[in-house]
Amino acid sequence: MSLLEQLRQAQEDVETIEKSVSKVLLEKEKLPAMGASADHAVIDLTKQAKELAEQALAIYKDEDFARKEEIAFLGGTSGDVWANFYDKIKETKEYYRKHADAPCAKAPQVRDVTFFYDQALENEKSDSRFSGEESYGQYVDLQTHYALWLNLKQLKDHRMRLDHDEKVARMKKRMPDASPDEVEKAAAEMAFEEVDYISWLQQFERFHEIPRYVKFGSKDYDEYLSKLETYFVEGFERFFPLSSFKDTKEHFDEEFENRWKAGGVPGWITPTFKDPLFSLPSGKLFSSEGIFKSHQSGKAYKKKLAALQKLSLDEQQKVTDETVAEDKRLAKKEALIQRLRDVFGEIIEQTVSNLQKKQSRTVEEMEAALEEQELEDEDDEAVSEKEDEDIDKPIYNPLNLPLGFDGKPIPFWLYKLHGLGTEYKCEICGNYSYWGRRSFDRHFQEWRHTYGMRAIKIPNTMHFKDVTKIEDAVRLYDKLKRDAVTQQFDPANEMECEDAAGNVMSYRAYNDLKRQGIV
């Protein structure tokens, strides 16, 4: 094949691949079940286009002057111009005739949009890239990490203690006349129920609720964090191949450093070495004062304490700095997982919904749903082929309704039911608009509103729900602080005393009368 024909074919293929990419993305909007498979197919098509563009660029550079010689030949520099032209046409036709039945990789006669589209989906390796539970990138599979979390012994003991305390509090309300021993016995008879997988999925990023002694110096907890971090970091490229993890990581590193210096990382505001139950010579943090004192009375502790006291001030500071570095390392892992959890937020919500749906079905219903899904896939393929002809037609949408998962406007009654025509603006979110009450209510717990509240230095608690104005939020926060001060117990004015005659008075009045010798 001549160089000019190779150049023409490469440029045509690049343009056709661009149209194939558009087709893949449109199919993804119509068929959400494709999951991340569509994104990986786009990556494959993009690589093909890049290779073809590099081939065309190499021909344009013409380092061996072959293209220049061919143009000169067609221009009639050597021989008759028309004879040379028709010789090239004959050579091109002969080439395509000879390779007409050859594999498409050599010289396909028809390299249209459908050819590249089908090729990209066939080359897509989502079957091996995602597990069965992940369903081509629609859901996450964190069962292994959930099992690791369950087996963190210190954390499990902590959960059991909290559960026992809650049961004791409930039994005291139910049995007000019972003795403490009877209450304890009744609470002990109630079985401990572990957190299920669905509940864990909805709260696993709440690391600030885990006691510090469970985290610091625990190899099991460190391993749990590392595996959870690895899953999300590696999963970022599998679930979001069109996004750049490098940019996300760089932004996170910068933000974390600023938060750490300002002491704004939840759960790590106070350094571990300042904890009263932390033993600096041993480098251990204990769960209770009794265990801590028992450790201090041991020979090993006294030996380590003597060795620490022999060190210079700089060396002792270095030991303290090592504990701070360990704090920062664990805090950074937790913060990165929390950031990636926000990125995977929609997929995790879909996972929870899917698991809840599975739990509500019987075996027969699940089998029927699988068969129905297979039939729908076959129908979708048939409909997709039919809709390819009408893909460029504009969608008739005179009311400007939102589009559904099928790419068509949602019904007007559904639009009115959810109040999607009502706009709610939030000044705290930077005057961002939310359409519909459901979206507006949900945004108070989302990252944008949380960041806005943090920017005005106000905690995002339930007191501020439905508050969208910055001025209102500041005034309410000031009022809450004033109320908190007034509600504090004041011994001088609120504590009552009784004199020998049985007169009841405030503690301050009693002291005044006592100094005067009246009582």
BASE-439140 format. One line per field, with one value per residue (C-alpha): residue number from 0; residue in three letters; x, y, z. Coordinates in pm, 1 decimal, m for minus. Each point is the difference from the previous one (the first is absolute). Example, Ala and Ser with C-alpha at 12.3 -4.5 7.8 and 13.67 -1.06 7.14 Angstrom:
BEGIN
n: [0 | 1]
res: [ala | ser]
xx: [1230.0 | 137.0]
yy: [m450.0 | 344.0]
zz: [780.0 | m66.0]
//
This chain:
BEGIN
n: [0 | 1 | 2 | 3 | 4 | 5 | 6 | 7 | 8 | 9 | 10 | 11 | 12 | 13 | 14 | 15 | 16 | 17 | 18 | 19 | 20 | 21 | 22 | 23 | 24 | 25 | 26 | 27 | 28 | 29 | 30 | 31 | 32 | 33 | 34 | 35 | 36 | 37 | 38 | 39 | 40 | 41 | 42 | 43 | 44 | 45 | 46 | 47 | 48 | 49 | 50 | 51 | 52 | 53 | 54 | 55 | 56 | 57 | 58 | 59 | 60 | 61 | 62 | 63 | 64 | 65 | 66 | 67 | 68 | 69 | 70 | 71 | 72 | 73 | 74 | 75 | 76 | 77 | 78 | 79 | 80 | 81 | 82 | 83 | 84 | 85 | 86 | 87 | 88 | 89 | 90 | 91 | 92 | 93 | 94 | 95 | 96 | 97 | 98 | 99 | 100 | 101 | 102 | 103 | 104 | 105 | 106 | 107 | 108 | 109 | 110 | 111 | 112 | 113 | 114 | 115 | 116 | 117 | 118 | 119 | 120 | 121 | 122 | 123 | 124 | 125 | 126 | 127 | 128 | 129 | 130 | 131 | 132 | 133 | 134 | 135 | 136 | 137 | 138 | 139 | 140 | 141 | 142 | 143 | 144 | 145 | 146 | 147 | 148 | 149 | 150 | 151 | 152 | 153 | 154 | 155 | 156 | 157 | 158 | 159 | 160 | 161 | 162 | 163 | 164 | 165 | 166 | 167 | 168 | 169 | 170 | 171 | 172 | 173 | 174 | 175 | 176 | 177 | 178 | 179 | 180 | 181 | 182 | 183 | 184 | 185 | 186 | 187 | 188 | 189 | 190 | 191 | 192 | 193 | 194 | 195 | 196 | 197 | 198 | 199 | 200 | 201 | 202 | 203 | 204 | 205 | 206 | 207 | 208 | 209 | 210 | 211 | 212 | 213 | 214 | 215 | 216 | 217 | 218 | 219 | 220 | 221 | 222 | 223 | 224 | 225 | 226 | 227 | 228 | 229 | 230 | 231 | 232 | 233 | 234 | 235 | 236 | 237 | 238 | 239 | 240 | 241 | 242 | 243 | 244 | 245 | 246 | 247 | 248 | 249 | 250 | 251 | 252 | 253 | 254 | 255 | 256 | 257 | 258 | 259 | 260 | 261 | 262 | 263 | 264 | 265 | 266 | 267 | 268 | 269 | 270 | 271 | 272 | 273 | 274 | 275 | 276 | 277 | 278 | 279 | 280 | 281 | 282 | 283 | 284 | 285 | 286 | 287 | 288 | 289 | 290 | 291 | 292 | 293 | 294 | 295 | 296 | 297 | 298 | 299 | 300 | 301 | 302 | 303 | 304 | 305 | 306 | 307 | 308 | 309 | 310 | 311 | 312 | 313 | 314 | 315 | 316 | 317 | 318 | 319 | 320 | 321 | 322 | 323 | 324 | 325 | 326 | 327 | 328 | 329 | 330 | 331 | 332 | 333 | 334 | 335 | 336 | 337 | 338 | 339 | 340 | 341 | 342 | 343 | 344 | 345 | 346 | 347 | 348 | 349 | 350 | 351 | 352 | 353 | 354 | 355 | 356 | 357 | 358 | 359 | 360 | 361 | 362 | 363 | 364 | 365 | 366 | 367 | 368 | 369 | 370 | 371 | 372 | 373 | 374 | 375 | 376 | 377 | 378 | 379 | 380 | 381 | 382 | 383 | 384 | 385 | 386 | 387 | 388 | 389 | 390 | 391 | 392 | 393 | 394 | 395 | 396 | 397 | 398 | 399 | 400 | 401 | 402 | 403 | 404 | 405 | 406 | 407 | 408 | 409 | 410 | 411 | 412 | 413 | 414 | 415 | 416 | 417 | 418 | 419 | 420 | 421 | 422 | 423 | 424 | 425 | 426 | 427 | 428 | 429 | 430 | 431 | 432 | 433 | 434 | 435 | 436 | 437 | 438 | 439 | 440 | 441 | 442 | 443 | 444 | 445 | 446 | 447 | 448 | 449 | 450 | 451 | 452 | 453 | 454 | 455 | 456 | 457 | 458 | 459 | 460 | 461 | 462 | 463 | 464 | 465 | 466 | 467 | 468 | 469 | 470 | 471 | 472 | 473 | 474 | 475 | 476 | 477 | 478 | 479 | 480 | 481 | 482 | 483 | 484 | 485 | 486 | 487 | 488 | 489 | 490 | 491 | 492 | 493 | 494 | 495 | 496 | 497 | 498 | 499 | 500 | 501 | 502 | 503 | 504 | 505 | 506 | 507 | 508 | 509 | 510 | 511 | 512 | 513 | 514 | 515 | 516 | 517 | 518]
res: [met | ser | leu | leu | glu | gln | leu | arg | gln | ala | gln | glu | asp | val | glu | thr | ile | glu | lys | ser | val | ser | lys | val | leu | leu | glu | lys | glu | lys | leu | pro | ala | met | gly | ala | ser | ala | asp | his | ala | val | ile | asp | leu | thr | lys | gln | ala | lys | glu | leu | ala | glu | gln | ala | leu | ala | ile | tyr | lys | asp | glu | asp | phe | ala | arg | lys | glu | glu | ile | ala | phe | leu | gly | gly | thr | ser | gly | asp | val | trp | ala | asn | phe | tyr | asp | lys | ile | lys | glu | thr | lys | glu | tyr | tyr | arg | lys | his | ala | asp | ala | pro | cys | ala | lys | ala | pro | gln | val | arg | asp | val | thr | phe | phe | tyr | asp | gln | ala | leu | glu | asn | glu | lys | ser | asp | ser | arg | phe | ser | gly | glu | glu | ser | tyr | gly | gln | tyr | val | asp | leu | gln | thr | his | tyr | ala | leu | trp | leu | asn | leu | lys | gln | leu | lys | asp | his | arg | met | arg | leu | asp | his | asp | glu | lys | val | ala | arg | met | lys | lys | arg | met | pro | asp | ala | ser | pro | asp | glu | val | glu | lys | ala | ala | ala | glu | met | ala | phe | glu | glu | val | asp | tyr | ile | ser | trp | leu | gln | gln | phe | glu | arg | phe | his | glu | ile | pro | arg | tyr | val | lys | phe | gly | ser | lys | asp | tyr | asp | glu | tyr | leu | ser | lys | leu | glu | thr | tyr | phe | val | glu | gly | phe | glu | arg | phe | phe | pro | leu | ser | ser | phe | lys | asp | thr | lys | glu | his | phe | asp | glu | glu | phe | glu | asn | arg | trp | lys | ala | gly | gly | val | pro | gly | trp | ile | thr | pro | thr | phe | lys | asp | pro | leu | phe | ser | leu | pro | ser | gly | lys | leu | phe | ser | ser | glu | gly | ile | phe | lys | ser | his | gln | ser | gly | lys | ala | tyr | lys | lys | lys | leu | ala | ala | leu | gln | lys | leu | ser | leu | asp | glu | gln | gln | lys | val | thr | asp | glu | thr | val | ala | glu | asp | lys | arg | leu | ala | lys | lys | glu | ala | leu | ile | gln | arg | leu | arg | asp | val | phe | gly | glu | ile | ile | glu | gln | thr | val | ser | asn | leu | gln | lys | lys | gln | ser | arg | thr | val | glu | glu | met | glu | ala | ala | leu | glu | glu | gln | glu | leu | glu | asp | glu | asp | asp | glu | ala | val | ser | glu | lys | glu | asp | glu | asp | ile | asp | lys | pro | ile | tyr | asn | pro | leu | asn | leu | pro | leu | gly | phe | asp | gly | lys | pro | ile | pro | phe | trp | leu | tyr | lys | leu | his | gly | leu | gly | thr | glu | tyr | lys | cys | glu | ile | cys | gly | asn | tyr | ser | tyr | trp | gly | arg | arg | ser | phe | asp | arg | his | phe | gln | glu | trp | arg | his | thr | tyr | gly | met | arg | ala | ile | lys | ile | pro | asn | thr | met | his | phe | lys | asp | val | thr | lys | ile | glu | asp | ala | val | arg | leu | tyr | asp | lys | leu | lys | arg | asp | ala | val | thr | gln | gln | phe | asp | pro | ala | asn | glu | met | glu | cys | glu | asp | ala | ala | gly | asn | val | met | ser | tyr | arg | ala | tyr | asn | asp | leu | lys | arg | gln | gly | ile | val]
xx: [0.0 | 133.0 | 95.4 | m270.9 | m262.4 | 130.7 | m20.6 | m356.1 | m107.0 | 154.8 | m171.1 | m334.6 | 28.1 | 75.5 | m316.3 | m204.8 | 135.0 | m111.5 | m354.9 | 29.6 | 95.8 | m314.7 | m207.5 | 146.8 | m73.2 | m358.0 | m52.4 | 129.6 | m268.5 | m271.1 | 130.0 | 135.2 | 66.0 | 308.0 | 160.4 | 368.7 | 26.6 | m96.6 | 275.9 | 261.2 | m121.8 | 50.4 | 355.2 | 68.5 | m136.2 | 204.6 | 319.2 | m79.1 | m56.6 | 328.7 | 193.7 | m156.1 | 71.8 | 364.8 | 21.5 | m143.8 | 238.0 | 298.8 | m105.6 | m38.3 | 349.5 | 134.6 | 347.0 | 93.3 | m153.3 | m221.1 | m316.5 | 176.8 | 113.2 | m351.0 | m153.5 | 264.6 | m80.1 | m371.5 | 81.7 | 170.2 | 356.5 | 112.9 | m208.3 | m349.6 | m221.5 | m314.9 | 181.0 | 149.4 | m339.6 | m181.4 | 282.6 | m50.2 | m376.7 | 59.6 | 249.0 | m247.5 | m289.1 | 221.6 | 105.2 | m359.1 | m109.7 | 277.1 | m82.5 | m377.7 | m42.3 | 289.5 | m45.9 | m127.0 | 325.3 | 179.8 | m234.4 | m372.4 | m214.9 | m253.7 | 141.3 | m309.7 | m138.0 | m158.7 | 329.2 | 197.1 | m293.1 | m32.1 | 377.3 | 31.7 | m272.8 | 148.9 | 346.0 | m145.8 | 121.6 | m253.7 | m72.0 | 348.8 | 28.3 | m303.6 | m125.8 | m349.1 | m118.4 | 128.9 | m214.1 | 212.6 | 66.2 | m356.4 | 66.3 | 289.8 | 111.0 | 129.0 | m95.9 | 365.1 | 60.2 | m320.3 | 130.3 | 331.1 | m191.4 | m204.5 | 318.7 | 163.7 | m8.5 | 42.8 | m261.3 | m242.0 | 48.7 | m71.4 | m322.4 | m110.0 | 59.1 | m200.7 | m276.7 | m4.9 | m16.5 | m293.3 | m182.8 | 58.6 | m139.0 | m308.7 | m56.4 | 21.8 | m288.0 | m200.9 | 77.6 | 20.7 | m47.8 | 255.9 | 338.9 | 323.7 | 81.9 | m339.3 | 43.5 | 346.8 | m130.4 | m291.9 | 234.1 | 246.8 | m276.1 | m61.1 | 213.6 | 254.0 | m91.0 | 289.9 | m19.0 | m114.1 | 173.6 | m252.2 | 24.4 | 379.0 | 1.6 | m190.0 | 237.2 | 342.4 | 163.9 | m84.4 | 350.8 | m32.3 | m247.5 | 262.9 | 195.1 | 362.5 | 133.9 | m149.6 | 195.5 | 339.1 | 261.0 | m250.0 | 132.2 | m345.5 | m156.3 | 286.7 | m47.9 | m375.6 | 60.6 | 264.7 | m224.5 | m293.8 | 221.1 | 142.4 | m347.9 | m115.9 | 326.1 | 17.0 | m377.5 | 19.0 | 165.8 | m241.6 | m321.3 | 97.6 | 248.7 | m74.5 | 100.2 | 349.8 | 88.2 | 327.5 | m184.0 | m233.4 | 297.2 | 197.9 | m298.3 | m59.4 | 365.5 | m0.8 | m333.0 | 100.6 | 326.8 | m190.4 | m259.4 | 267.7 | 195.9 | m320.0 | m98.8 | m322.8 | 11.8 | m294.1 | 110.3 | 362.5 | m22.7 | 188.9 | 335.6 | 19.9 | 299.6 | m216.6 | m258.6 | 10.6 | m14.5 | 298.7 | 330.8 | 283.5 | 275.6 | m200.5 | m163.1 | m340.8 | m344.0 | m225.7 | m375.8 | m45.0 | 179.7 | 15.1 | 187.9 | 226.4 | 96.9 | 55.0 | 237.4 | 189.8 | 62.1 | 173.3 | 375.6 | 3.0 | m155.9 | 243.5 | 292.0 | m123.8 | m68.9 | 356.6 | 136.7 | m214.9 | 116.3 | 361.5 | m57.9 | 73.2 | m281.5 | 39.2 | m19.1 | m308.6 | m160.7 | 76.7 | m192.6 | m297.1 | 25.2 | m20.0 | m338.6 | m120.0 | 120.5 | m192.5 | m310.6 | 36.4 | 53.8 | m319.1 | m197.6 | 104.3 | m111.5 | m336.5 | m43.3 | 87.0 | m254.0 | m261.7 | 76.0 | m22.4 | m319.1 | m150.5 | 116.2 | m160.3 | m305.8 | m253.7 | 129.2 | m13.1 | m360.1 | m88.4 | 171.1 | m205.6 | m322.3 | 85.0 | 78.8 | m322.5 | m192.4 | 166.6 | m83.2 | m367.4 | m22.2 | m48.7 | 213.7 | m277.8 | m29.9 | 375.7 | 5.3 | m296.6 | 180.2 | 310.8 | m204.0 | m178.1 | 335.4 | 129.2 | m313.3 | 35.0 | 362.7 | m106.8 | m278.6 | 239.5 | 236.6 | m284.8 | m129.1 | 353.2 | 45.3 | m332.5 | 75.0 | 336.9 | m189.4 | m175.8 | 293.8 | 51.5 | m367.0 | m72.7 | m201.2 | m345.3 | m3.6 | m205.9 | m35.4 | 376.9 | m47.2 | 302.1 | 114.6 | m44.3 | 240.8 | m121.2 | 96.4 | m364.2 | m190.6 | m158.6 | m383.9 | m149.5 | m187.9 | 327.8 | 153.8 | m284.1 | m2.8 | 363.7 | m30.0 | 289.7 | m124.6 | 62.5 | 343.3 | 170.1 | 311.4 | 254.4 | 224.0 | 229.0 | 68.5 | 94.1 | m354.0 | m15.0 | m348.3 | m177.2 | m308.2 | m262.7 | m48.9 | 165.8 | 322.6 | m9.6 | m45.6 | 276.4 | 255.4 | 34.1 | 212.2 | 194.4 | 353.4 | m88.7 | m212.0 | 241.5 | 289.4 | m202.0 | m78.4 | 364.2 | 96.9 | m211.6 | 133.3 | m330.6 | m53.2 | m244.0 | m245.1 | m374.3 | m68.9 | 86.4 | m223.2 | m205.4 | 225.0 | 133.1 | 100.8 | 346.7 | m133.5 | m271.9 | 252.1 | 236.6 | m281.8 | m128.9 | 351.4 | 46.3 | m336.0 | 92.8 | 325.8 | m182.5 | m255.9 | 277.5 | 156.9 | m330.4 | m81.7 | 325.0 | m31.3 | 94.7 | 76.5 | m7.8 | m355.6 | m159.0 | 133.5 | m226.8 | 94.5 | m199.5 | 88.5 | m58.5 | m348.7 | m101.1 | 6.4 | 87.9 | 211.1 | 254.3 | 363.7 | 107.1 | m256.7 | 100.9 | 368.0 | m89.1 | m205.4 | 266.6 | 272.1 | m223.9 | m49.2 | m377.9 | m13.6]
yy: [0.0 | 347.7 | 247.8 | 245.4 | m274.6 | m97.9 | 365.1 | 33.4 | m323.6 | 104.5 | 341.1 | m149.9 | m263.4 | 266.3 | 189.1 | m323.1 | m96.8 | 337.4 | m80.9 | m347.3 | 157.7 | 215.5 | m309.9 | m186.6 | 292.4 | 30.0 | m373.6 | 35.4 | 261.0 | m230.1 | m320.4 | 68.9 | m375.0 | 47.4 | 159.9 | 83.3 | m229.3 | 291.9 | 219.0 | m271.1 | m40.9 | 376.0 | m34.1 | m278.9 | 209.8 | 299.7 | m208.9 | m117.6 | 359.4 | 105.0 | m274.9 | 91.5 | 369.7 | m82.6 | m199.5 | 293.5 | 241.6 | m221.1 | 8.4 | 378.3 | 38.2 | m197.8 | m55.8 | m241.8 | 229.7 | m286.3 | 212.2 | 279.6 | m245.7 | m143.3 | 347.8 | 84.7 | m325.0 | 83.4 | 355.8 | m127.7 | 96.0 | m334.4 | m133.1 | 90.7 | 137.6 | m186.0 | m328.0 | 22.4 | 90.8 | m294.7 | m235.3 | 99.2 | m54.5 | m341.9 | m85.6 | 106.3 | m199.9 | m305.3 | 26.0 | 13.9 | m278.2 | m225.9 | 64.5 | 8.2 | m329.3 | 58.3 | 73.0 | 348.5 | 84.6 | 11.7 | 197.7 | m9.0 | 127.2 | 154.3 | 171.4 | 190.9 | 108.6 | m339.8 | m180.3 | 196.2 | m5.1 | m380.5 | m44.0 | 216.3 | m190.9 | m336.8 | 103.0 | 131.4 | m224.0 | 90.3 | m367.8 | m34.8 | 359.6 | m10.3 | m267.3 | m143.0 | 212.5 | 316.1 | m68.9 | 183.3 | 293.3 | 61.1 | m105.9 | m33.8 | m327.1 | 62.8 | m330.5 | m86.2 | 336.6 | m33.9 | m333.7 | 166.3 | 273.1 | m259.3 | m175.9 | 308.9 | m133.8 | 327.2 | 170.3 | m288.0 | 18.2 | 373.2 | m61.5 | m264.7 | 238.5 | 274.9 | m247.6 | m119.8 | 357.3 | 76.6 | m312.3 | 89.3 | 350.9 | m146.7 | m254.9 | 272.6 | 178.9 | m320.7 | m116.2 | 317.3 | m192.5 | m272.1 | m18.7 | 61.6 | m370.9 | m88.6 | 261.4 | m132.7 | m356.1 | 93.6 | 190.9 | m291.2 | m238.2 | 204.8 | m127.9 | 227.7 | 74.3 | 78.7 | 275.6 | m147.7 | 57.6 | 256.0 | 212.0 | m21.2 | 121.3 | 310.4 | 91.2 | m160.0 | 339.3 | 131.3 | m55.9 | 283.0 | m219.0 | m271.6 | 39.1 | 104.6 | m301.7 | m228.4 | 183.2 | 93.4 | m276.2 | m259.6 | m207.2 | m143.5 | 345.3 | 119.2 | m303.3 | 67.0 | 362.0 | m99.2 | m255.0 | 238.5 | 273.7 | m238.3 | m106.2 | 357.8 | 121.3 | m291.9 | 12.1 | 366.2 | m100.2 | m291.0 | 186.7 | 344.8 | m62.1 | 339.2 | 188.9 | 73.3 | m136.0 | 193.2 | 334.7 | m117.6 | m121.1 | 322.4 | 210.0 | m229.0 | 15.5 | 379.0 | 23.5 | m257.9 | 180.4 | 323.1 | m172.8 | m184.2 | 318.5 | 175.7 | m294.3 | m55.4 | m377.2 | m159.9 | m258.2 | 119.7 | 349.5 | m96.7 | m181.8 | m352.8 | 77.2 | 251.7 | m265.1 | m74.2 | m375.7 | 6.4 | m148.9 | 177.0 | m243.4 | m297.7 | 184.2 | m146.5 | 147.4 | m178.4 | m26.4 | 54.0 | 147.2 | m336.2 | m166.9 | 304.5 | m8.7 | m375.1 | 54.1 | 271.4 | m234.9 | m256.0 | m49.0 | 45.8 | 347.6 | 111.0 | m121.1 | 192.2 | 310.3 | m4.5 | m36.2 | 294.0 | 222.8 | m63.6 | 148.3 | 362.7 | 251.9 | m12.3 | m378.4 | 6.1 | 253.6 | m233.2 | m279.1 | 236.8 | 105.1 | m363.8 | m34.1 | 315.4 | m141.4 | m321.0 | 207.0 | 185.4 | m320.7 | m160.4 | 323.5 | 40.8 | m354.0 | 61.7 | 336.3 | m146.7 | m278.8 | 258.6 | 205.6 | m304.5 | m106.2 | 331.8 | m74.6 | m346.4 | 138.8 | m60.1 | m352.5 | m87.1 | 126.2 | m219.6 | m293.3 | 51.4 | 26.0 | m314.8 | m197.3 | 114.5 | m102.6 | m342.8 | m53.9 | 68.5 | m262.1 | m374.3 | m242.8 | m40.5 | 377.4 | 36.4 | m270.6 | 165.0 | 338.0 | m154.2 | m144.3 | 331.0 | 181.9 | m232.0 | 61.2 | 376.0 | m12.5 | m173.9 | 254.2 | 287.2 | m125.3 | m16.8 | 344.6 | 141.0 | m111.1 | 158.9 | 324.6 | 40.0 | 125.0 | 271.5 | 90.4 | 341.8 | 101.6 | 272.4 | m102.1 | 157.1 | 167.1 | 323.1 | 16.6 | m38.7 | m297.9 | m184.8 | m308.7 | m346.7 | m295.8 | m84.3 | 341.8 | 109.7 | 268.0 | m130.4 | 6.0 | 335.5 | m151.4 | m130.1 | 343.0 | 161.8 | m276.0 | 59.0 | 378.8 | 15.9 | 336.8 | 161.2 | 156.1 | 16.9 | 215.7 | m37.8 | 298.9 | m216.5 | m221.0 | 305.6 | 71.6 | m347.0 | m99.4 | m322.6 | m109.3 | m185.5 | m35.5 | m341.5 | 125.8 | 307.1 | m205.2 | m241.1 | 271.9 | 99.1 | m314.6 | 22.3 | 126.1 | 338.1 | 114.1 | m152.9 | 190.1 | 322.9 | m40.5 | m72.0 | 315.8 | 217.0 | m196.6 | m149.2 | m373.6 | m166.9 | m137.7 | m68.8 | 342.7 | 160.5 | m213.6 | 215.9 | 300.1 | 127.5 | 360.0 | 68.6 | 278.2 | m226.0 | m276.9 | 239.6 | 143.8 | m346.5 | m117.1 | 301.5 | m73.1 | m366.3 | 105.0 | 246.2 | m266.3 | m245.0 | 251.4 | 75.6 | m369.1 | m74.8 | m77.9 | 297.7 | m127.5 | 349.6 | 75.2 | m338.1 | m213.2 | 22.2 | m23.8 | m38.6 | 161.0 | m149.1 | 150.3 | m169.2 | 313.9 | m78.8 | 252.5 | 20.6 | m89.7 | 363.5 | 133.3 | m268.5 | 103.1 | 369.7 | m70.2 | m232.1 | 266.7 | 243.5 | m254.5 | m9.7 | m378.3]
zz: [0.0 | m89.9 | 270.4 | m100.8 | 22.4 | 346.5 | 104.4 | m131.3 | 171.9 | 335.1 | 2.4 | m99.8 | 274.7 | 263.6 | m97.8 | 0.2 | 344.3 | 137.4 | m114.7 | 154.6 | 333.7 | m17.5 | m69.8 | 299.7 | 234.6 | m130.1 | 51.7 | 355.0 | 74.4 | m138.2 | 161.7 | 352.6 | 38.3 | m219.3 | 304.7 | m38.4 | m305.1 | m222.5 | 148.6 | m54.7 | m360.1 | m45.7 | 133.8 | m251.1 | m287.6 | 111.8 | m4.5 | m354.5 | m113.1 | 160.8 | m180.5 | m334.8 | 57.9 | 76.0 | m324.8 | m195.9 | 173.5 | m89.9 | m365.9 | 12.7 | 149.8 | m301.2 | 143.9 | m283.9 | m270.2 | m121.2 | 3.4 | m187.0 | m269.7 | m32.6 | m39.0 | m258.6 | m184.4 | m9.7 | m104.8 | m314.1 | 85.1 | m141.5 | m294.1 | m110.5 | 279.7 | m109.2 | m55.0 | 350.7 | 148.7 | m154.6 | 96.4 | 364.6 | m26.7 | m151.4 | 277.8 | 274.3 | m149.8 | m38.5 | 366.8 | 129.8 | m237.2 | 125.6 | 369.8 | m34.0 | 191.9 | 241.1 | 374.7 | 74.2 | 177.2 | m337.4 | m222.1 | 72.2 | m282.6 | 238.2 | 310.8 | 104.1 | 338.9 | 67.7 | m71.1 | 260.9 | 246.2 | m12.2 | 11.2 | 312.4 | 186.0 | m100.5 | 122.7 | 328.4 | 287.0 | 270.7 | 66.2 | 146.7 | 123.3 | 230.3 | 236.6 | m25.9 | 293.7 | m168.2 | m310.3 | m259.8 | 232.8 | 121.5 | 361.3 | 245.1 | 158.6 | 354.1 | 163.8 | 75.5 | 163.8 | 202.2 | 134.2 | 97.4 | 183.1 | 190.3 | 113.2 | 152.7 | 357.2 | 190.6 | m216.1 | 49.5 | 378.2 | m19.2 | m197.7 | 250.5 | 293.3 | m169.7 | m80.7 | 362.4 | 133.3 | m231.0 | 116.6 | 366.4 | m61.5 | m169.5 | 278.1 | 265.3 | m170.6 | m30.5 | 357.8 | 213.5 | 325.3 | m73.0 | 172.0 | m198.2 | 4.7 | m147.3 | m270.6 | m86.9 | m11.1 | m226.7 | m235.2 | m10.2 | m109.6 | m314.7 | m288.9 | m168.5 | m363.3 | m230.4 | m264.4 | m332.9 | m335.2 | m127.1 | 316.0 | m11.9 | m363.6 | 107.5 | 285.1 | m54.7 | m66.5 | 351.4 | 131.0 | 255.3 | 195.0 | 50.4 | 331.3 | m35.6 | 193.5 | m269.7 | m271.4 | 141.3 | m20.3 | m127.9 | m291.3 | m67.9 | m29.0 | m219.9 | m227.2 | m16.2 | m105.9 | m255.2 | m171.2 | m3.2 | m147.2 | m262.3 | m110.2 | m57.1 | m159.4 | m243.9 | m44.5 | m105.2 | m327.8 | m48.8 | 84.0 | m137.3 | m283.8 | m157.6 | 317.0 | 127.1 | 343.9 | m7.7 | 0.9 | 278.2 | 209.8 | m44.3 | 105.7 | 298.6 | 115.3 | m5.2 | 182.4 | 262.2 | 80.1 | 59.2 | 220.1 | 199.0 | 68.3 | 108.1 | 224.3 | m192.3 | m65.2 | 189.3 | 253.6 | 0.1 | 147.3 | 319.4 | m48.6 | 141.3 | 222.9 | 193.8 | 85.1 | 377.7 | m73.7 | m239.5 | 109.9 | m181.4 | 110.6 | m132.6 | m290.7 | 91.2 | 58.7 | 249.6 | 16.2 | 374.2 | 297.7 | 179.4 | m284.4 | m31.0 | 370.1 | m15.7 | m291.5 | 189.1 | 290.9 | m224.6 | m27.1 | m377.4 | 29.1 | 269.1 | m207.5 | m307.0 | 209.9 | 134.9 | m353.8 | m118.5 | 287.0 | m96.1 | m347.8 | m75.9 | m47.1 | m379.2 | m0.9 | 226.6 | m234.6 | m288.9 | 176.2 | 40.5 | m365.2 | m104.9 | 170.9 | m177.8 | m332.5 | 68.6 | 78.0 | m329.1 | m200.0 | 134.5 | m30.0 | m363.2 | m83.6 | 161.0 | m173.0 | m341.9 | 47.1 | 99.1 | m311.0 | m226.7 | 176.7 | m114.1 | m355.4 | 15.3 | 183.7 | m276.8 | m69.1 | 372.0 | 19.3 | m298.8 | 174.0 | 315.8 | m200.6 | m194.1 | 318.3 | 165.6 | m309.3 | 2.6 | 366.7 | m65.6 | m278.1 | 11.8 | m202.3 | m257.4 | m42.2 | m46.4 | m269.9 | m173.8 | 15.1 | m161.0 | m284.1 | m45.2 | m8.5 | m273.9 | m207.6 | 54.1 | m116.7 | m320.5 | m52.7 | 70.7 | m268.9 | m251.4 | 98.6 | m8.2 | m360.0 | m93.8 | 184.2 | m170.8 | m303.2 | 205.0 | 222.6 | m157.3 | 23.2 | 259.3 | 307.5 | 14.8 | 340.7 | m10.2 | 382.7 | 50.4 | 234.6 | 147.1 | m191.4 | 149.8 | m7.9 | m355.0 | m134.5 | m36.8 | 197.3 | 320.6 | 24.1 | 96.0 | 295.5 | 143.5 | m53.0 | 199.2 | 265.7 | 96.0 | m32.4 | m245.5 | m123.7 | 338.8 | 43.6 | 341.1 | 32.1 | 277.0 | 72.2 | 215.6 | m306.4 | m205.1 | m125.6 | m153.0 | m125.1 | 98.1 | m192.4 | 201.3 | 374.0 | 12.7 | m152.6 | 226.8 | 320.7 | m97.8 | m73.1 | 369.1 | 58.3 | m326.5 | m44.8 | m152.3 | 297.1 | 251.7 | m160.0 | 3.6 | 370.5 | 73.1 | m192.6 | 231.4 | 300.4 | 108.9 | 72.1 | m240.0 | 258.1 | m13.0 | 155.3 | m335.4 | m222.8 | m240.3 | 75.6 | m334.1 | 78.8 | 141.8 | 221.9 | 143.8 | 67.4 | 181.5 | 214.2 | 86.6 | 92.0 | 229.6 | 163.9 | 54.4 | 163.8 | 227.9 | 93.6 | 77.8 | 238.5 | 176.0 | 34.3 | 179.9 | 366.9 | 221.2 | 354.8 | 155.6 | m114.6 | m57.6 | 286.9 | 305.0 | 367.9 | 322.3 | 332.7 | 346.5 | 16.7 | m323.1 | m219.7 | m364.3 | m189.2 | m280.9 | 58.3 | m48.1 | 251.3 | 249.1 | m22.9 | 40.1 | 312.6 | 138.3 | m37.3 | 188.6 | 278.4 | m44.3 | m65.8]
//
